Amino acid sequence: MSYTLEEASSVLTVDLGKVKRNIERIRAHIGSNVDIMYTAKSNGYGHGLIEPTLYMRDHCGIHCFATGQLCEAVELRQAGVKDFILVMGGIPYSGIPSFVKNDFAATVYEDTIPRALNEEAALQGKKVRVHIKIDTGLRRFGVQAGEQLAHLIETLQALPHLEIDGVYTHLANGYSLDKSFTHQQMAEFEKALTQLKEAGIRPRLVHAANTAACVASPECYYDVVRVAALIFGYDISPGIKNRLGLEPSMRWTSRILNVLWAEEGENVSYYRFFVPKRRTKVAIIGFGMGDGYVRNLVTRDTAHNADVLIHGKRARLLDLNVDVAFADVTDIPDVKIGDTAVLVGQDGDEEITTMELGELGGTSNGHVCCAITSRPLRQYING
Ligand SMILES: *Cc1c(COP(=O)(O)O)cnc(C)c1O
């Protein structure tokens, strides 16, 4: 990022002090026998990939990382992260030389990638750590306990440059109060663990819990919990709201660029997107779809649209273009060019969270956060 705070139209401020306190609260919740694996993916759910990771390593005692894709793991290494990094997704064949060179740990769930990794590791004179992925019901990556796992074990044991370092699964339904599917998944996972034990394999790291399970399902803990949302303060678990007392670490603000009065029945924005039913004072604000604000939070049916906070009051969004948004400020006095609009965060007694936006837009906290592009300037503070 090469522009300054003064030059940016919208600023996404990440409070690393809150990240630190969130991690302390998570540690108190999971106990000292369980560690945290920070899943640094998708630009750190909008908070930036590198800075939060380095901060967690240097100030929060986190030394176990995972990424969604190989490219993110490469970025972390380039930024000087020498710690353990598990790549949770599939690896493109073309990336295998880099994968081995960077000493990443691989997720394995079939034969071909392990063979290719073994061959490349032999060439480079290295060993590659692998984590066996068990498919307990998500149907994405993984082998099922029984025949499939037996076959994978056999394959891996014949590959001398691979070392079985971990075994894990991923939950499909941790966000539901009804735990029956989660418990069905855990039963499948336990079967796989027994099978590994019987084959004489005792992986260093066994893991299953994501953010939702970390809060609500201690029965899924094992050695580490894999979390991202929780660290940034988003408790999206079912049941009691925010029971760990976490603090959302993101604040996203923009500035008002124009204020105008639109008459009843006039056109506002493209395609008569907004037609005022009364004389309406409209603020044009410096963020839009190009900043990754989720489009379906701003519809023609303004009754269900998201708000921004201006002077501590809610202003309903009326439309969203690529570079700007339109908000109704008829009932907010003295709104002028240069004033701040809070998209996410607190302003006076009001607060808007990404969790609330996810719900409002019929999507998720993850979508609202991951959609944010690189254009909003990332600012890191320690509050
Ligand atoms: C993203 C991810 C996690 C953690 O995500 P949360 O949103 O914090 O729950 C855990 N495990 C896997 C496999 C993931 O892809």
The ligand as a Tripos MOL2 file, in Angstrom:
@<TRIPOS>MOLECULE
LIG
   15    15     1     0     0
SMALL
NO_CHARGES

@<TRIPOS>ATOM
      1 C1        -10.9050  -21.1140    7.7870 C.3       1 LIG1
      2 C2        -10.7250  -22.3940    8.4460 C.ar      1 LIG1
      3 C3        -10.7140  -22.5010    9.8510 C.ar      1 LIG1
      4 C4        -10.9570  -21.3300   10.7960 C.3       1 LIG1
      5 O1        -11.9450  -20.4580   10.3830 O.3       1 LIG1
      6 P1        -12.9410  -19.7000   11.3760 P.3       1 LIG1
      7 O2        -13.7090  -18.8080   10.4510 O.co2     1 LIG1
      8 O3        -12.1560  -18.9390   12.3370 O.co2     1 LIG1
      9 O4        -13.7890  -20.7410   12.0160 O.co2     1 LIG1
     10 C5        -10.4780  -23.7370   10.3910 C.ar      1 LIG1
     11 N1        -10.2600  -24.8230    9.6220 N.ar      1 LIG1
     12 C6        -10.2760  -24.7790    8.2740 C.ar      1 LIG1
     13 C7        -10.0480  -26.0220    7.4820 C.3       1 LIG1
     14 C8        -10.5140  -23.5740    7.6360 C.ar      1 LIG1
     15 O5        -10.5460  -23.5360    6.3050 O.3       1 LIG1
@<TRIPOS>BOND
     1     1     2 1
     2     2     3 ar
     3     2    14 ar
     4     3     4 1
     5     3    10 ar
     6     4     5 1
     7     5     6 1
     8     6     7 2
     9     6     8 1
    10     6     9 1
    11    10    11 ar
    12    11    12 ar
    13    12    13 1
    14    12    14 ar
    15    14    15 1
@<TRIPOS>SUBSTRUCTURE
     1 LIG1         1 GROUP 0 **** ****
